[in-house]
Amino acid sequence: MKAYEVTLHGTDSIYVLAPTKYRALELVGDYLADAGRTDILQSSKFVVRQINLSEEQILRSERCRACPLDE
């Protein structure tokens, strides 16, 4: 299994364990469908990136990565 971060609208992130990027996106799609938000993946921008679990890191959404830590 690999860890993936799926960022929606460049702000909100969902973290998923899945064997492939495609499967991670499927799982997020199913999750959003169960929540009644099927429109998010169809009409918005999203980014799927693999997270390297072999290195230490603080997981922050794409929006927060651009922000200075002291604000």
SVG drawing of the C-alpha trace seen along z (x, -y; Angstrom):
<svg xmlns="http://www.w3.org/2000/svg" viewBox="-26 -36 39 38">
<polyline fill="none" stroke="black" stroke-width="0.4" points="0.0,0.0 1.1,-3.5 -0.1,-6.8 -1.7,-9.5 -2.8,-13.0 -5.8,-14.1 -6.1,-17.9 -9.4,-19.4 -9.7,-23.0 -6.1,-23.5 -7.2,-23.8 -8.8,-20.7 -6.9,-17.4 -7.9,-13.9 -5.3,-11.3 -5.7,-7.7 -3.9,-4.4 -4.2,-2.6 -2.2,-0.4 -2.2,-3.0 -3.0,-6.7 -6.1,-5.6 -7.4,-3.5 -6.8,-6.4 -8.9,-8.7 -11.6,-6.0 -11.8,-5.8 -12.0,-9.5 -14.8,-9.6 -16.7,-6.9 -16.2,-8.8 -17.5,-12.0 -20.4,-10.2 -21.4,-8.8 -21.3,-12.3 -23.6,-13.5 -20.8,-15.6 -20.4,-13.8 -19.9,-17.2 -16.5,-17.9 -14.4,-15.6 -16.4,-16.2 -16.3,-20.0 -13.2,-21.0 -9.5,-20.8 -7.8,-18.1 -4.3,-16.8 -3.2,-13.3 0.3,-13.0 2.1,-10.1 3.4,-10.7 6.9,-9.2 6.5,-7.4 10.2,-6.8 10.9,-10.4 9.7,-12.6 7.2,-15.2 4.4,-17.4 1.3,-16.9 -0.2,-20.2 -2.7,-21.0 -1.4,-22.7 -2.8,-26.0 -1.0,-25.8 2.3,-24.7 2.5,-28.2 1.8,-30.0 4.6,-31.0 4.5,-29.0 4.5,-32.1 1.2,-33.5"/>
</svg>
